[in-house]
Amino acid sequence: MRWLVTGAGGMLGRDLCTVLAEAGERDVLAATRSELDVTDPAAVRAAAAGADVVLNAAAWTDVDGAETAEEAATAVNGHAVRNLAAACGTRLIHLSTDYVFDGTASFPYAEDTAHAPVNAYGRGKAIGERAVLAAGGYVVRTAWLYGEHGPNFVRTVLRLAAERDTLDVVDDQQGPPTWSYALARQLIALAAAARAGRAAPGAYHGTAAGSTTWYGLARAVLAEAGLDPDRVRPTTSDRFPRPARRPAYSVLAHDRWSGTGVAPLPGWRAMLAEAMPALLRATAR
Protein backbone atom coordinates (compact mmCIF):
# COMPACT_ATOMS: atom_id res chain seq x y z
CA MET A 1 0.00 0.00 0.00
CA ARG A 2 0.96 3.63 -0.40
CA TRP A 3 0.92 5.56 2.87
CA LEU A 4 0.95 9.26 3.73
CA VAL A 5 1.83 10.18 7.32
CA THR A 6 1.25 13.82 8.20
CA GLY A 7 2.90 15.25 11.29
CA ALA A 8 5.67 12.71 10.76
CA GLY A 9 8.12 14.68 12.90
CA GLY A 10 6.00 14.48 16.05
CA MET A 11 5.90 11.87 18.80
CA LEU A 12 3.18 9.72 17.27
CA GLY A 13 4.18 10.47 13.68
CA ARG A 14 7.68 9.15 14.26
CA ASP A 15 6.30 5.99 15.85
CA LEU A 16 3.93 5.50 12.93
CA CYS A 17 6.88 5.63 10.53
CA THR A 18 8.81 3.17 12.70
CA VAL A 19 5.94 0.70 12.81
CA LEU A 20 5.41 0.95 9.05
CA ALA A 21 9.10 0.24 8.46
CA GLU A 22 8.98 -2.71 10.85
CA ALA A 23 5.97 -4.05 8.93
CA GLY A 24 7.97 -3.94 5.69
CA GLU A 25 6.03 -1.04 4.20
CA ARG A 26 8.33 0.85 1.85
CA ASP A 27 5.95 3.14 -0.05
CA VAL A 28 5.60 5.73 2.70
CA LEU A 29 5.56 9.51 2.36
CA ALA A 30 6.48 10.83 5.80
CA ALA A 31 5.56 14.51 5.75
CA THR A 32 6.81 16.71 8.58
CA ARG A 33 5.38 20.14 9.30
CA SER A 34 8.11 21.81 7.23
CA GLU A 35 7.43 19.47 4.31
CA LEU A 36 3.62 19.71 4.26
CA ASP A 37 1.57 22.68 5.38
CA VAL A 38 -1.73 20.99 6.21
CA THR A 39 -3.48 24.38 6.13
CA ASP A 40 -2.71 24.64 2.38
CA PRO A 41 -5.57 22.85 0.55
CA ALA A 42 -3.67 22.51 -2.72
CA ALA A 43 -0.62 21.03 -0.97
CA VAL A 44 -2.85 18.60 0.91
CA ARG A 45 -4.57 17.43 -2.27
CA ALA A 46 -1.24 16.92 -4.02
CA ALA A 47 0.29 14.99 -1.13
CA ALA A 48 -2.77 12.78 -0.69
CA ALA A 49 -3.14 11.96 -4.37
CA GLY A 50 -2.47 8.27 -4.94
CA ALA A 51 -2.15 7.37 -1.24
CA ASP A 52 -4.13 4.32 -0.17
CA VAL A 53 -4.09 5.37 3.49
CA VAL A 54 -3.58 8.81 5.01
CA LEU A 55 -2.64 8.87 8.70
CA ASN A 56 -3.13 12.37 10.05
CA ALA A 57 -0.94 12.94 13.09
CA ALA A 58 -0.49 16.65 12.34
CA ALA A 59 -1.96 18.87 15.05
CA TRP A 60 -1.64 22.02 17.09
CA THR A 61 -0.83 20.40 20.46
CA ASP A 62 -0.18 23.46 22.62
CA VAL A 63 -3.39 23.26 24.65
CA ASP A 64 -2.72 26.38 26.73
CA GLY A 65 -1.47 28.35 23.74
CA ALA A 66 -4.71 27.65 21.92
CA GLU A 67 -6.59 29.72 24.50
CA THR A 68 -5.00 32.92 23.22
CA ALA A 69 -4.55 31.77 19.61
CA GLU A 70 -7.78 29.88 18.98
CA GLU A 71 -8.05 30.95 15.36
CA ALA A 72 -4.56 29.65 14.57
CA ALA A 73 -5.11 26.43 16.52
CA THR A 74 -8.44 25.79 14.82
CA ALA A 75 -6.88 26.41 11.41
CA VAL A 76 -4.71 23.32 12.03
CA ASN A 77 -6.99 21.16 14.18
CA GLY A 78 -10.25 21.99 12.44
CA HIS A 79 -10.17 23.62 9.03
CA ALA A 80 -7.04 21.80 7.78
CA VAL A 81 -8.63 18.51 8.78
CA ARG A 82 -11.70 19.47 6.78
CA ASN A 83 -9.44 19.87 3.73
CA LEU A 84 -7.85 16.48 4.39
CA ALA A 85 -11.26 14.86 4.76
CA ALA A 86 -12.45 16.38 1.49
CA ALA A 87 -9.34 15.12 -0.30
CA CYS A 88 -9.21 11.64 1.27
CA GLY A 89 -12.69 10.52 2.36
CA THR A 90 -12.60 6.92 3.56
CA ARG A 91 -8.81 6.76 3.12
CA LEU A 92 -8.27 9.07 6.10
CA ILE A 93 -7.46 7.96 9.65
CA HIS A 94 -7.40 11.06 11.81
CA LEU A 95 -6.04 11.32 15.34
CA SER A 96 -8.20 13.14 17.83
CA THR A 97 -8.50 13.57 21.57
CA ASP A 98 -10.52 13.07 24.74
CA TYR A 99 -10.65 16.88 24.92
CA VAL A 100 -13.72 16.85 22.66
CA PHE A 101 -15.58 15.77 25.83
CA ASP A 102 -16.21 17.80 28.98
CA GLY A 103 -14.63 15.42 31.50
CA THR A 104 -17.64 15.37 33.84
CA ALA A 105 -18.54 11.69 33.29
CA SER A 106 -18.10 8.96 35.89
CA PHE A 107 -17.91 6.07 33.41
CA PRO A 108 -15.94 5.68 30.15
CA TYR A 109 -17.06 7.88 27.26
CA ALA A 110 -18.65 5.89 24.43
CA GLU A 111 -17.51 6.49 20.88
CA ASP A 112 -20.83 8.15 19.94
CA THR A 113 -20.93 10.56 22.89
CA ALA A 114 -21.81 14.09 21.82
CA HIS A 115 -19.02 16.66 21.70
CA ALA A 116 -18.81 19.03 24.67
CA PRO A 117 -15.33 20.60 24.66
CA VAL A 118 -14.36 22.92 27.51
CA ASN A 119 -11.38 24.67 25.91
CA ALA A 120 -10.22 26.12 22.60
CA TYR A 121 -8.10 23.10 21.73
CA GLY A 122 -11.07 20.79 22.15
CA ARG A 123 -13.34 23.04 20.10
CA GLY A 124 -10.92 22.96 17.17
CA LYS A 125 -10.50 19.19 17.37
CA ALA A 126 -14.29 18.74 17.40
CA ILE A 127 -14.55 20.71 14.15
CA GLY A 128 -11.98 18.40 12.59
CA GLU A 129 -13.75 15.29 13.85
CA ARG A 130 -17.08 16.32 12.39
CA ALA A 131 -15.51 16.86 8.97
CA VAL A 132 -13.83 13.45 8.97
CA LEU A 133 -16.95 11.62 10.07
CA ALA A 134 -19.09 13.45 7.50
CA ALA A 135 -16.64 12.40 4.76
CA GLY A 136 -16.78 8.74 5.79
CA GLY A 137 -13.32 8.64 7.33
CA TYR A 138 -11.97 7.25 10.59
CA VAL A 139 -11.45 9.18 13.83
CA VAL A 140 -9.29 7.64 16.54
CA ARG A 141 -9.36 9.48 19.87
CA THR A 142 -6.48 9.04 22.26
CA ALA A 143 -5.54 10.50 25.64
CA TRP A 144 -2.61 10.96 27.99
CA LEU A 145 -0.15 10.04 25.25
CA TYR A 146 3.52 9.51 26.05
CA GLY A 147 6.43 8.11 24.09
CA GLU A 148 10.11 8.04 23.29
CA HIS A 149 10.07 11.13 21.06
CA GLY A 150 9.39 14.66 22.16
CA PRO A 151 8.27 16.11 25.51
CA ASN A 152 5.57 14.29 27.47
CA PHE A 153 4.55 13.65 31.07
CA VAL A 154 6.45 10.38 31.57
CA ARG A 155 9.73 11.77 30.28
CA THR A 156 9.21 14.93 32.35
CA VAL A 157 8.75 12.83 35.50
CA LEU A 158 11.97 10.93 34.76
CA ARG A 159 13.85 14.18 34.20
CA LEU A 160 12.51 15.84 37.34
CA ALA A 161 13.23 12.75 39.42
CA ALA A 162 16.89 13.23 38.58
CA GLU A 163 16.75 16.87 39.67
CA ARG A 164 14.49 16.92 42.74
CA ASP A 165 13.98 14.94 45.93
CA THR A 166 10.18 15.11 45.73
CA LEU A 167 7.57 15.73 43.04
CA ASP A 168 4.10 17.23 43.63
CA VAL A 169 1.63 15.78 41.10
CA VAL A 170 -2.11 16.30 40.76
CA ASP A 171 -4.34 13.49 41.95
CA ASP A 172 -7.76 14.78 40.84
CA GLN A 173 -7.64 14.05 37.09
CA GLN A 174 -8.37 10.52 35.85
CA GLY A 175 -7.20 9.10 32.53
CA PRO A 176 -5.61 6.23 30.58
CA PRO A 177 -1.84 6.68 30.06
CA THR A 178 -1.20 5.48 26.50
CA TRP A 179 2.11 4.60 24.84
CA SER A 180 2.39 6.23 21.41
CA TYR A 181 4.23 3.24 19.89
CA ALA A 182 1.43 0.85 20.92
CA LEU A 183 -1.13 3.26 19.49
CA ALA A 184 0.84 3.42 16.23
CA ARG A 185 0.65 -0.37 15.92
CA GLN A 186 -3.09 -0.24 16.52
CA LEU A 187 -3.57 2.44 13.86
CA ILE A 188 -1.69 0.41 11.25
CA ALA A 189 -3.84 -2.60 12.16
CA LEU A 190 -6.97 -0.45 11.79
CA ALA A 191 -5.86 0.61 8.32
CA ALA A 192 -5.48 -3.03 7.30
CA ALA A 193 -8.89 -3.91 8.78
CA ALA A 194 -10.50 -1.00 6.97
CA ARG A 195 -8.98 -2.07 3.65
CA ALA A 196 -10.25 -5.61 4.25
CA GLY A 197 -13.77 -4.38 5.01
CA ARG A 198 -13.71 -5.45 8.67
CA ALA A 199 -13.74 -1.97 10.22
CA ALA A 200 -16.51 0.45 9.36
CA PRO A 201 -15.76 4.18 9.17
CA GLY A 202 -16.50 6.18 12.31
CA ALA A 203 -15.02 6.96 15.70
CA TYR A 204 -12.76 4.60 17.64
CA HIS A 205 -10.89 5.03 20.91
CA GLY A 206 -7.17 4.30 20.97
CA THR A 207 -6.29 4.38 24.66
CA ALA A 208 -4.92 1.94 27.19
CA ALA A 209 -7.29 -0.15 29.26
CA GLY A 210 -7.87 1.00 32.82
CA SER A 211 -7.03 4.38 34.27
CA THR A 212 -5.14 6.21 36.95
CA THR A 213 -4.39 9.78 38.02
CA TRP A 214 -1.33 11.81 37.09
CA TYR A 215 -0.13 11.13 40.66
CA GLY A 216 -0.66 7.39 40.18
CA LEU A 217 1.16 7.48 36.86
CA ALA A 218 4.12 9.37 38.33
CA ARG A 219 4.43 6.79 41.11
CA ALA A 220 4.35 3.99 38.55
CA VAL A 221 7.02 5.71 36.46
CA LEU A 222 9.38 5.95 39.43
CA ALA A 223 8.70 2.35 40.41
CA GLU A 224 9.47 1.13 36.87
CA ALA A 225 12.68 3.17 36.91
CA GLY A 226 13.79 1.52 40.15
CA LEU A 227 13.20 4.67 42.20
CA ASP A 228 11.16 5.25 45.35
CA PRO A 229 7.53 6.04 44.36
CA ASP A 230 6.95 7.67 47.74
CA ARG A 231 8.96 10.62 46.47
CA VAL A 232 5.77 11.61 44.62
CA ARG A 233 3.29 13.63 46.70
CA PRO A 234 -0.39 14.13 45.75
CA THR A 235 -1.82 17.57 45.19
CA THR A 236 -4.80 19.17 43.43
CA SER A 237 -5.23 20.93 40.11
CA ASP A 238 -5.92 24.29 41.73
CA ARG A 239 -2.30 24.33 42.89
CA PHE A 240 -1.22 24.47 39.24
CA PRO A 241 -3.55 26.91 37.45
CA ARG A 242 -3.38 26.70 33.64
CA PRO A 243 -4.92 28.92 30.93
CA ALA A 244 -6.93 26.00 29.49
CA ARG A 245 -9.36 24.00 31.58
CA ARG A 246 -8.53 20.26 31.64
CA PRO A 247 -11.16 17.51 31.69
CA ALA A 248 -11.21 15.84 35.11
CA TYR A 249 -12.18 12.46 33.62
CA SER A 250 -10.68 11.26 30.34
CA VAL A 251 -11.44 7.54 30.33
CA LEU A 252 -12.70 6.27 26.96
CA ALA A 253 -14.65 3.10 26.08
CA HIS A 254 -13.38 0.66 23.43
CA ASP A 255 -16.53 -1.12 22.24
CA ARG A 256 -16.14 -0.34 18.53
CA TRP A 257 -13.07 -2.54 18.14
CA SER A 258 -15.29 -5.60 18.54
CA GLY A 259 -15.57 -7.49 15.26
CA THR A 260 -12.77 -5.59 13.52
CA GLY A 261 -10.05 -8.11 14.26
CA VAL A 262 -8.07 -5.29 15.90
CA ALA A 263 -7.45 -5.79 19.60
CA PRO A 264 -8.03 -2.94 22.06
CA LEU A 265 -4.85 -1.72 23.70
CA PRO A 266 -3.68 -3.51 26.87
CA GLY A 267 -3.76 -2.16 30.41
CA TRP A 268 -1.87 1.04 31.06
CA ARG A 269 0.41 -0.46 33.72
CA ALA A 270 1.63 -3.34 31.53
CA MET A 271 2.05 -0.90 28.66
CA LEU A 272 4.22 1.39 30.78
CA ALA A 273 6.44 -1.53 31.80
CA GLU A 274 6.97 -2.45 28.14
CA ALA A 275 7.70 1.14 27.16
CA MET A 276 10.04 2.03 30.00
CA PRO A 277 13.37 0.76 28.58
CA ALA A 278 12.99 2.99 25.49
CA LEU A 279 11.85 5.93 27.62
CA LEU A 280 14.83 5.60 29.94
CA ARG A 281 17.21 5.50 26.98
CA ALA A 282 15.57 8.56 25.44
CA THR A 283 15.68 10.51 28.68
CA ALA A 284 19.36 9.70 29.19
CA ARG A 285 20.32 11.10 25.77
N, C-alpha and C positions, 0 to 999 in steps of 0.2 A: 504494500500500500504506500501511497504518497501521503506524508504527514506535514502539517504546518503547526509549529509550536510558537505562539506569540508569548511575549514576556519571558523569552528563553534565558535571560540573564538573571532572573530572580530565583528565589529559594525553590519554589515548586517547579518552575520552568527548567532549571538545571537538572532536577531529579527526573523530570519527564524525559529529557534528552538522554540521561544515563540509562533509564529503564528501556527506552527504545533501542539504544545501542546494544544493551544486554540481550534484548529479544531478537537481535539480528536484523533490525530494520535499518536500512541504509538510505532510503529515499526520504530524508527528513530535512525540511527547511526550518532551522532554528533561528527565529527572528528576535533579536534583542530590541530594547526600546530605541536604540540609536539606528537600528537597521529597518525598523518598521514603525512608523507613526500611526498607531491604531485610530487616531482621530482624523486621518486623511482617508476619505472614502475611496478615492481612486487607488491609493496605495494598497488599501485592504483588498479591494477587488482583484488587483493584479497579483498580490501574494497568495490569495486563496484560490485563484484559478488553477484547476487541475488537481488540487489536493483532495484526497479521499476523506481525510479526517483533519479537522482544525481544532486544536486544543488551545483554548484561550486562557492563558495564565497571566495576561497583561492586566494590570490594575493600578489605580491610585490606592496605595495601602496606608498612607499617613492619615489615620483616623482623626486625630486631633487637628491636623492641618486642614482637613476638609471643612471644619467648622467655620473657618474664616476664608476659605477658598472653595465654596461649594460649587460654584459654576465650573471651575477648572476640574474639580474632582468628578463631577457628574459628566463632564465632557469625555472623560476616560471610562468611568465605570458605568455610564448609562448610554450616552449618545453614540460613542464608538462601538459599543456592543450591539447597538441597533444596526449599525452599518455592517458589522460582521454577520449578524443574523440574516440580514437581507442578502448578503453575498453568499452565505453558506447553507442556510436552511438546516436540513437534517444532518448535514455533515459536521455541525458545530457542537462541541462539548465545552461548555462555559463554566468557569469556576466562580462560585459565589460564596455567600457567607451567612452565618447565623444572625448577623446584624440586620437582616431584613425583618427579623422578629423583635418584639418588644422586651423579651426577657422576663416577663411576669408569670410565665407558666410554672406549674409544679410537676409536670410530667413531660416526656420528650415531645418536641414539636414534630407533628406529622408533615410529610412532604407537601400536602395540599393546604397547609395552614395559610391563612390570609396574611399578606404583608402588613407589618405595623412597625416600621423602623423608628428609632428614637433619636437618630443623629443624622448628620448630613451624609456621611459615608454610607449608611444603610439606605438612605433615600436614593442615592445614585445607583447603588447595586440593585435595588428593587426595579428601577427603570430598565436596567440591562436585562434582568431576569424576564420581565414581561415581554420584552422584544424577542428573546430567544425562544420562549415558550410559544409565542404567537407564530413564530416562523417554523415550528416543528422541530426545534433543536433540543439539546440536552443541557440541563442545569445541574451542577453538582455543588451542593453547599458543604462547606467545611467550617471548622472552628478550632481555635486554639492551636494553630499550626506551628510546628517547630521543625528544624532540620539542620543539616550540616552546613548549609550555605546561607550567609546573610545573618543579620541580627534577629534574634527571637528570644522568648522568655527563658527557655532551657539553657541556651548558651550564656545569657546574661546572668543567670543564677550561678553557673559554673565560674564565670569570670569574677563575680562579686564574692563568691566563697573563697577565692584566692586572695582577696583584698581586705575582707572584713571578718571580724569574729562572729558577728550575728547578722541575720537578715530579717527585716520586718516585711511580711508578705500578707496581702489581703486574703481573708478567709470567708468573705461573704459573696463571692461570685462562683458559680458552679458551671463546669464545662467539661468537654471531652478532649484532653490533650491528644493531638494527632500528628504522627510523624509524616512529614511531607513525602519521603521516599515510599512509604507504604501506600499513601494516597495516590502517588504517581502510578504504581503498579495497578491499583484498582481502576484508575482512569483508562489505562491502556487495555485492561480486560473489558471495560465497558465499551470501548470503541469496537473491539472484536465482537462482542455480543450484539451490538447495534448492527454491525455489518451482516451478521448471521441471522438477524431478525428475531433475536431472543429478548432484546431490551427495547421497549417502546420509548419514544421520545417523552420528555417530561422532566420533572424534578426528582433528584436522588440526593441522599445525604451521605457524604464521604467523611465520616468521623469515626474515631475509635469507639468501641463499646465501653459502657460504664462512664463514670464521671468523677471528678474531684474538684477541689478548690485550688486557686493559685497557691495557697499555703500548702495544701496536700501535695501538689505537684512539686513544689520546691523541696519539701522533705524527701520525696521519692528520688529527686535528682541527686541530692546529697548522699542518700543511702546507696544509690547505684554507683556513685563515684567513690565509695568507700569512706565517706566523711560522716560526721555526726549530724543526723537530721534534727537533733534538738537545738542546733544553732539557728534554726528558723523559728521565728516568733510570729504568732498570728496577730493581725490587725484588721482594721475595717477600711472600706473604700474612702470614707470621708477624710481619712488621714492623708490621702493622696489625691487631691482634687485635680481633675483633668478637664480640658475644654469640652470634650465630647462625652456624653453620657454612655456608659457601658451597660449592656444587658446583664442582669443579675443571674439569669439562668439561660444557658446556651446548649442544653442537651437536645440532640436531634434523634428522631426515630429512623429506622433503617428498613422499613417494611417493603419498599419498592424493589429491593434487590431480589426478593423472592421470585423464583422462576426465570431469572436472567442467566443463571449459571455463574454469576459473579458473587463471590462471598463477601458479606459485610466485613469491615475491618475488625481485627481482634481487640481484646481489652486494652485499655490505655496503659496499664502497668506492664503487661508483657511486651507491648510495643516499645515502651521506653527502655526496657532492658535490652531489647534487640538493637535499638538505635544508639545506645550510650557509647559503645566503642568509637563509632564514627564521630560523635559529638565531642568526645574528649580529645580526639586527634585534632579536630577542627579548632577547638578552643585553645589548644596548645600551640597552634601555628602562629 
